[in-house]
Amino acid sequence: MKSNILKMITFLIIIFLLLSGCNKNAMRVIENKEEKRLDVYASFYPYYDFAKRIGGDSVNVHIIIPSGTEPHSFEPSAKVVAQLEQADVFIYNGAYMEPWIDKVFNLLEGKDTYLVDAGKSVELISYGKGPDDENSSEHHHGEYDPHIWVDPVNVIYISEKIKDTFISADNKNKDIYEENFSVFREELQNLDTAFREGLKDAVKRKIIVSHSAFGYLAKRYNLEQIAVAGISPHAEPSPKRLAELVKVARDNNMDHIFLEALASVKTAEVLAEEANLEVLTLYIVEGLTTEQQNEGEDYISLMYKNVETLKKALVK
C-alpha cells in the first residue's frame, strides 16, 4: 500500500514538473512574441535616421542603400531587394529618387508590408529643364525635384506619416512612437527656427551649388539656387553653362560656391577657380561618410552645420 502511494506521489511530481516546464516554455513564447520589434527598411540614410528616432528600441531599422553611397545611381542587387520580403514597414523617398522601386512593389504585392512614400507627404517642386537638359539623360529622374528631406519642415510632415504607420503596424507601442515623434518634431522646429533666424539678415540670397539638390531648402528660406549641374550630382555641365555661371557669380558679387559631400567636384572646382570663389560644403545628407559616422553625426547635426555655412556666406 505504502509502495503504491509513493509511486502515485512520484507520478504526480513528474506531471507537475512537466506541466511547469510547459508553462515556462509557453511564457517564453508569449514574451518573445511580445518583444518582437517591427522590421523597418529604409531606402537610404535620411529615412533610416528618421525611423530610428521615431521607433527607438521598438523597431529594427535596416538601410537599403549603404550610408556614404550616392543614391542617384545606386542599383540594389536582387538579393538586397529580396530582403524586403521580411519588412513590416518600408520607407522610401518617391518622386523617382529610387528608379528601382518598381521591383520592390512587384516583390511585396499581396503582402502585409506597410509602405511609406515620403513624397506624398509634402508639396513637390517641379524640376523643369535647365540649360543643359534638352538632350540630357537627366529626364529619367522624373518631373519633380526628389530632394524633399533637405527642408526640415518637410521632415516634420514625413516623420508624422512614419509615426502613424508605426502605430498602425504596432499599436501596442503607440505611446512610445507618439512621444519619440514629439521630441523629434521639436528638434526639427528648432532647426527651422535656426535657419530663419540665421538668414533673416542675409544681404545675399543667391547661392551657387554643385547640383540641383537644395531647391526645397532655398524655397523655404527665400534663397535662389543656381546649380552647376542638374538633378544628378554626376552630370557634366557644358562649357557654355560654365561660362554663364562665371558671369552670374561676377555680376552678383558672389564669393562662394557650395559643394555637397557625395557629389563629383571637378567641374565645380573649375568654376570656383575661374570666378575666384571660395568653396564651402553644404550637406544634402543623402548619406554619411565613414568619418561622419565615427563622429556621431546625423541629419540634425549636419543641417545645423548648413545653417552656419549659409550664414558665413550670406550674412555680412
N, C-alpha and C positions, 0 to 999 in steps of 0.2 A: 504493500500500500504506500509506504513511505517512498519506495523507488518510483512508483507511478507519479506521485506528487512532485518529486524532484524533476522527473522528465517533463512534466507539464510546465513547471516553473521555468526550466531551461528553454523549452519551446517558446513560451511567451516572451522571454527575454530576447531570444533571437528575432522573433517577429517584431518586437518593439524597436530593436536596433536597426532592422531592415527598413521599417517604416520611417524611423527618424532620419536615416540616410537619404531615403527618397524625398522626404520633405525638404531636407537641406539642399539636395540637388534641384528640386523644383524651385526653391527660393533663389538659388543661384541663377537659374534660367530666367526667372522673373526679373531679378536685379540686373542681369546683363541686358535684358530687353529694355528695361527702363533706362539703363545707362547708354544705350546706343545713341550715338550722335549723328546728326544729319551729315551726309556726304555731299559736300558742295564743290562744284567745279566752276572755276572762273576762266574765261578765255585768256586774259592777260592781266598784268600786275595791278592796275588800279582797282579792279573788281575783286581781286584776291584780297587786297588791303581792306576794302570796304566790308567785304563779307566777314573777315576775321574780326573787325571792330564791332560789327553788329551781332555776330554769332557767338563770339567769345569762346568759352570752353564747351559750349553746347554743339559746336559744329567742327567737322574735319574739312578744311578747305584745301583744295588741290588747284594747281595752275596748269593750263594747257601750254601756253607759250612761255618758255623759261624767262624769268626775270633777267633783264640785260640783253634780251634779243629784240631786235627791231621788228615789230609785229606786222608791218605793212606787207612784207614779202614772205612771211613765215608760212610754211605749209606743214601742218602736223601729219605724222605718219599714221597709217591705218591702225597701228597698234595703240597709239595715243588716243585717237578718236574712239576706238572701241572701249577704252576705259570709261567713257562717259555712260556706258550702259549701267554702271554702278551708281550713277549720280541720283541723289534725291532732288537736288536743285542744280540747274546750270545757268550761270550768269554770263551774258555776252554783251558786247557794245552795240551791235547792229549798225545801221547806216552804212553797210557794206565794208565795215572795218575788217571783218573776218570773211574773206571770199570763199572760205572752205565750209561755211556754216551749213550749207545745204546737206553736206554729208552727215552732219550731226542730226539734222531734222529727220533724215531718212532712217538713221540708226535708232532714234528714240520714238519713232512713230508707233503709237499704240501702247507706249509705256507710261508709267505714272510719274515721270520726271517733271518737276515744275521748271518752267522756262522763264527767265527774266531778260527781256530785251530792253537794255538801258535806254536805247534811243527813243523808245516810245514814251519815256517819262519826261522828256524835255522838248522844247521847240527847236527843231533843226534849222540850221543855216544852210541856204543853198550855196553850193560851192561855185558854180558858174565856170566860165572859161578865163584862163589867164592868157597873157601874151604869147606863150609858147604851147598852148594846149590844142591848137587846131588839128595837128596831126600827131598828137601825143598819145602814148599808151596809158595816160593818166585816167582815161574815161572809165576804166574798169573799176574805179573807186566809187562810182555811182554819182548820184545827183547832189548829195549833201556832204558837208564837211563832217567827218565822223568824230572829231576830237572833242566830244561833248564834256568829258570829265575835267578839262582844263579850267572850267568855270566852277568855282566852289558852290555857287548857288544851285547849279545843275546837279551837283553831287548830293545835295540835300534831297532833291526830288528822287534821284536814283536810289539813294540809300533807304528812303522811306518805302519804296517799292520792294527792295530786298528784304527789309524788315517785315513787311506784310506777307511776303512769300514764305519766309521762315515760319511765321506764325501759322500760316495755312498748312504747312508741311509738318509742323511740330508744335501744336497748340499748347502742350503741357509746359513748354518753356516760354510762353508768351511774355511773361513779366520780365524775363531776362532780356529778350530781344527788344522790348519796349524801352527798358532802362538803358541798354547799351546804345540804342539809336538816339535817345535823348541826349546822352553825353556827347556822341559824335556830332549830332546836329549843332550843339552849342559850339563845339570846336570849329565847325565849318562856318557858322555865323560870325565867330570871332575872326576867322581868316578873311571872310568877306569884308568885315569892318576894317581890317588891317589894309586891304587893298584900297578901299575907298578913302580912308584917312591918309594913307601913304601917298596917294596920287592926286589928292584934291588940289594941291598947289603946283602941279606939273606945268612947266612952261612949254613943254613939247608934248605932242600927242601922237606923233608918227613913230613907228618902230620898224626897222628892217630886220627880218627874221630869216633863218636859213630855209625854212619851208612853211607852207600854209597850215600851221598847227595851232595857231593862237587866235583864231577868229572868234571863238566864244569868249575868251578872256578879254580880247580887245572890245568886243561889243558890250560886255558887262561893265567895263570900266572906262568907256569913252576914249578908246585908243584906235588908231588906224594901223592895221597890219599891212606891211609891204613885204612880200615874200620873194626871196631869191629864186626858189624852186616852187613847184606846185604842191599838191597834197601828199606826194611821196617824198621822203627825205633823200631819196637816191636819184631824183630827177635832175637832169643837167640843163640849166638854162642856156639859151643861145647867146652868142657874143653880143647880138643886138640888145637882148634883155639886160645883160650885164652893163652895157654902156648906158642904157636908160636909168638903171639903178644908181650908177655913179653920179649921173646928173641930178637925180632926185635927192641923193644924200647931200650934194653940194648946194643945191638950190634951197634946201631946208635946214642948212647948217647942222646936219646930223653928225654926231660924234661917235656913235656906237652901232655895232651890228650884233645881233643875238643869235648864238648857235645853241642848238639843243643837243644833249649828250649823245644820243644814239644816231644822229644824222651824219651824212657824209659832209665833210667840212671843206673840201678842196675849193669849190667854186666860191663859197662864202669868204674864204681866206683871200682869194684873188680879188674879190670886191673890196674887202677890208683894206688891202694894200693899195688898190687903185684910188679909193676915195679917202684914204687915211683915216680909217675907222678903228676904234678900239673894239676888240672882240670880247663880248661878255656871254656868259652861259645863262640861258633861260630854260628851265626844266619843263618838259612836257609830261614827265612821269609816266611814260608808257611802260617803263621797266626800271629796275635798279641795277646799277653796275655792282660788281663784286665789292668795290671799295665802299659804295653807299650801304650795301648790306652789312658790311663789317662795322660800319659806323652807326648802325641803327637808324638810318634814315627811313622815312616813309612819305606818303603823299603829303601829309600836313607839313612836315618839316621842310620838304623841298619847295612847297608852294610859298612858305614864308621866305625862303631864300629868293624866290622870284619877286616878292614884294620889295625886298631890299635892293635887288638888282635894278628893277624898274625905277625905283626912287633915285638911285645913283645916276641913271642915265637921263631921267626926265625932269627931276626936281632940282632946281638950282637955288 
